[in-house]
Amino acid sequence: MDFTPSSRAEEVRTKIRGVIREHFTENERRKVAETGTHHSWAFHKGLAAAGMLGAAWPVEEGGQGFDVHEMDALYEEAMLAGAPMAAFSTTMLVAETIRRTGSKGLRERVLPGVLAGETLIALGYTEPGVGSDVASVQTRAERREDGTWVINGEKAFTTSAEVATYVFVLARTNPEAARHRGLSLFLVPTSAPGFSLSPVPTLGGERSNMTVFDDVVVGDDALVGEVDGGWQTMLVALDFERGGEFAAEIRRLLDFVVDWAREHPSEVTPHMLRRLGRAAADTEIARLLGVRTTGLRALGKPSNLEGSMAKLYGTEAFRRHSSSLLDALGPSGAARGGALQRAIEHEYRHAFVTTIYGGTSEVLRGVLAERRLGLPRAGKVS
Ligand SMILES: Cc1cc2nc3c(=O)[nH]c(=O)nc-3n(C[C@H](O)[C@H](O)[C@H](O)COP(=O)(O)OP(=O)(O)OC[C@H]3O[C@@H](n4cnc5c(N)ncnc54)[C@H](O)[C@@H]3O)c2cc1C
């Protein structure tokens, strides 16, 4: 195994650091912290100007042909700097799905705005009673005689909807079909009559939303993929599975406490050093699990299980060490508004949330036990 990054990946790092320095200013950072909206238009436009949106796409489609290592470098640098990537990630996930499965008309209508950094897309999978078991969604889309669709239902945790142009909605189009078979995906404009949202604050300070679709009418051209083929279309997105970026979340926390310890040598205790040592070891393990996932993707091999492992290990280690380091710093670590507050107290709350979105730790453990260890499926969780 050769873990040496390519020289182009190093160039990407340098470039993204430049974009962060120039566009993700203290003022932007403060706006994100105050509003909870994990998006900065200034930073996003800076990424667009640097050709970082759709960077993995072929040059003839407006991209730069970045390979998986270069894309990982982009995400890792952004995470290390604490730059907001929530809307970027959902937008690129949907844009990539549209690029691969959308009609020509849909591609021409949506993708140029995405590449220009003007269009954001939120994910509308989860519902108030439906999360991990996403195939149970209740939101309905019914086709009318004139070929348009009427969408009715409620979505929970539609993060970034307040800044998005579209929500990518998973809806039931055939209630008679088996659960996974009667689903379809629609790109619904947030400007459509009948669409509304309300903010949902989360433990980590990130704002999410409840969204309501009340007789929202969209044309057939809003459909992404085949009618009743939504599940297969969602699986396309699994191809871009990652997982290693959570190592950067622990690194950011670790770097902060290490810098603090260097500046306050008289307050460093053996107890704190032991905790920092453990966090350093876990950061490296999480990083290597991510490198393995990327390596498999680079070879065009399936990496979903390795990605799940990297996500599970990285987020659980992040949660453990944010708690342990907050503890080690004593009252100054926990005090809200203190100098350490943003780094420690906030990371502590944020770490819990990372173990929920993108697949909860419990669900990922179940997946690994079944598919990696070959164990039988467990009974339903009541
Ligand atoms: C900050 C944040 C942002 C989010 N952003 C989005 C977004 O943009 N778009 C979107 O669609 N969704 C989003 N989500 C939703 C997220 O994907 C779901 O919260 C997640 O899938 C879990 O679903 P749930 O909350 O309904 O919990 P449930 O699925 O109801 O789970 C409840 C508990 O039961 C456990 N559990 C469930 N099934 C199993 C099982 N089979 N085996 C063992 N344990 C199980 C879970 O681990 C959990 O502890 C976001 C969530 C958060 C917290």
The ligand as a Tripos MOL2 file, in Angstrom:
@<TRIPOS>MOLECULE
LIG
   53    58     1     0     0
SMALL
NO_CHARGES

@<TRIPOS>ATOM
      1 C1        -28.5160   17.3580   12.1210 C.3       1 LIG1
      2 C2        -29.2680   16.4230   11.2380 C.ar      1 LIG1
      3 C3        -29.3760   16.6940    9.8980 C.ar      1 LIG1
      4 C4        -30.0990   15.8580    9.0570 C.ar      1 LIG1
      5 N1        -30.2490   16.2020    7.7440 N.ar      1 LIG1
      6 C5        -31.0620   15.4650    6.9440 C.ar      1 LIG1
      7 C6        -31.3470   15.8830    5.6190 C.ar      1 LIG1
      8 O1        -30.8150   16.8840    5.1420 O.2       1 LIG1
      9 N2        -32.2390   15.1740    4.8900 N.ar      1 LIG1
     10 C7        -32.8460   14.0420    5.3820 C.ar      1 LIG1
     11 O2        -33.6280   13.4340    4.6530 O.2       1 LIG1
     12 N3        -32.5800   13.6070    6.6330 N.ar      1 LIG1
     13 C8        -31.7240   14.3020    7.4300 C.ar      1 LIG1
     14 N4        -31.4790   13.8940    8.7330 N.ar      1 LIG1
     15 C9        -32.2010   12.7620    9.2470 C.3       1 LIG1
     16 C10       -31.3380   11.5510    9.5270 C.3       1 LIG1
     17 O3        -30.9630   10.9270    8.3410 O.3       1 LIG1
     18 C11       -32.1710   10.6590   10.4570 C.3       1 LIG1
     19 O4        -32.2680   11.3350   11.7010 O.3       1 LIG1
     20 C12       -31.5560    9.3170   10.6460 C.3       1 LIG1
     21 O5        -31.6540    8.5680    9.4620 O.3       1 LIG1
     22 C13       -32.2300    8.5440   11.7970 C.3       1 LIG1
     23 O6        -33.6030    8.5490   11.6240 O.3       1 LIG1
     24 P1        -34.5980    8.9590   12.8290 P.3       1 LIG1
     25 O7        -34.1140   10.2570   13.3910 O.co2     1 LIG1
     26 O8        -35.9980    8.9100   12.3030 O.co2     1 LIG1
     27 O9        -34.3930    7.8460   13.9040 O.3       1 LIG1
     28 P2        -34.9620    6.3500   13.8460 P.3       1 LIG1
     29 O10       -34.6420    5.7140   12.5530 O.co2     1 LIG1
     30 O11       -36.3860    6.3640   14.2820 O.co2     1 LIG1
     31 O12       -34.0750    5.6920   14.9730 O.3       1 LIG1
     32 C14       -34.3210    5.8860   16.3740 C.3       1 LIG1
     33 C15       -33.3150    5.0510   17.1500 C.3       1 LIG1
     34 O13       -33.4840    3.6560   16.8190 O.3       1 LIG1
     35 C16       -32.2760    3.1250   16.2990 C.3       1 LIG1
     36 N5        -32.5710    2.1930   15.2030 N.ar      1 LIG1
     37 C17       -33.3790    2.3980   14.1260 C.ar      1 LIG1
     38 N6        -33.3620    1.3240   13.3080 N.ar      1 LIG1
     39 C18       -32.5160    0.4200   13.8670 C.ar      1 LIG1
     40 C19       -32.0460   -0.8750   13.4840 C.ar      1 LIG1
     41 N7        -32.4600   -1.4450   12.3570 N.pl3     1 LIG1
     42 N8        -31.1680   -1.4990   14.3070 N.ar      1 LIG1
     43 C20       -30.7260   -0.9210   15.4590 C.ar      1 LIG1
     44 N9        -31.1320    0.3100   15.8760 N.ar      1 LIG1
     45 C21       -32.0070    0.9660   15.0870 C.ar      1 LIG1
     46 C22       -31.4870    4.3170   15.7830 C.3       1 LIG1
     47 O14       -30.0940    4.0830   15.7760 O.3       1 LIG1
     48 C23       -31.8650    5.4010   16.7890 C.3       1 LIG1
     49 O15       -31.0710    5.3090   17.9360 O.3       1 LIG1
     50 C24       -30.7220   14.7030    9.5830 C.ar      1 LIG1
     51 C25       -30.5930   14.4050   10.9510 C.ar      1 LIG1
     52 C26       -29.8800   15.2420   11.7650 C.ar      1 LIG1
     53 C27       -29.7960   14.9040   13.2270 C.3       1 LIG1
@<TRIPOS>BOND
     1     1     2 1
     2     2     3 ar
     3     2    52 ar
     4     3     4 ar
     5     4     5 ar
     6     4    50 ar
     7     5     6 ar
     8     6     7 ar
     9     6    13 1
    10     7     8 2
    11     7     9 ar
    12     9    10 ar
    13    10    11 2
    14    10    12 ar
    15    12    13 ar
    16    13    14 ar
    17    14    15 1
    18    14    50 ar
    19    15    16 1
    20    16    17 1
    21    16    18 1
    22    18    19 1
    23    18    20 1
    24    20    21 1
    25    20    22 1
    26    22    23 1
    27    23    24 1
    28    24    25 2
    29    24    26 1
    30    24    27 1
    31    27    28 1
    32    28    29 2
    33    28    30 1
    34    28    31 1
    35    31    32 1
    36    32    33 1
    37    33    34 1
    38    33    48 1
    39    34    35 1
    40    35    36 1
    41    35    46 1
    42    36    37 ar
    43    36    45 ar
    44    37    38 ar
    45    38    39 ar
    46    39    40 ar
    47    39    45 ar
    48    40    41 1
    49    40    42 ar
    50    42    43 ar
    51    43    44 ar
    52    44    45 ar
    53    46    47 1
    54    46    48 1
    55    48    49 1
    56    50    51 ar
    57    51    52 ar
    58    52    53 1
@<TRIPOS>SUBSTRUCTURE
     1 LIG1         1 GROUP 0 **** ****
